[in-house]
Amino acid sequence: MTSDLSRATWRKSTRSQDNGGCVEVAKLLNGVAVRDSKDPDGPTLIFSIGPWADFITAMVTGAFNKT
C-alpha cells in the first residue's frame, strides 16, 4: 500500500517523553502510517485498518508483555 503523506497530520501520544524513543502516527484514508519521531523524513510504515486494529488489540490485552 502506498499513500501520499504530504498532507498527513502526524501525532504522538501525550504520554510520550522527550527521550527520543517515540513514534508518530497519522490516520490515512484506508489505514495508518507510523514513523520515528526523531526522523520525520525517514522511512514510514503503512498499515491497513485490519492489521492495525489487531496490533492495538494485542497491545491493550497485554500480548506483548514480557513474562
N, C-alpha and C positions, 0 to 999 in steps of 0.2 A: 504494500500500500504506500503510495506517495501522496504527499499533501503540500500545498503551498503554505508555508509557515510565516510568510512575510507579515501577515496581519494577525498572527496568533497573540492572544493575551496570556502571558506566562504568569504563573503564581506559585508561591511556595507556602508551606504550612506556616501559620502564625506561631507554631511551636518550634520552628527551626531556630537554631542558634547560629551565631556568626562565626562558627568554626570552620566553615568551608565545606562541610560534609552534607550538603543539601541537594535535593533535586527540585526541579520546577516542572509543573505540568501545564498543559494547555488543552482545553477542550476543542476538539475538531468536529466537523460535521458528522463524521462516522466513526469517531474514536477519540483517542487521547495521545498527545505527544509528550515525551518525557526527555529532559535534558539535565546535564550537570550545571548547577547554578554558577560554578566557578568558570565555566567555559561555554557561555551562551552561543558562541559561533561554532562550537564543536559538534560532534555527532548527536543526532536525535533519534530516539526510539519511538516508533509509532505502533500503537496497539489498536485493534478494532475493539468494539464495545464488549463483546463476549469474553475474550481473554482478559481484558482489563477488569471487568466485573469479577471474574474468577480470582484474579490476583487480590483484589480488595477484600473479597470474602475470606480468602486464605489468611490475609493479614489480621482481619478482625477476629477470626476464630482461633488465632494463635498457631496456625500450621507451620510458621517459620520459627517459632520459639525454640531455643536450644533447651535440651533436657539433660 
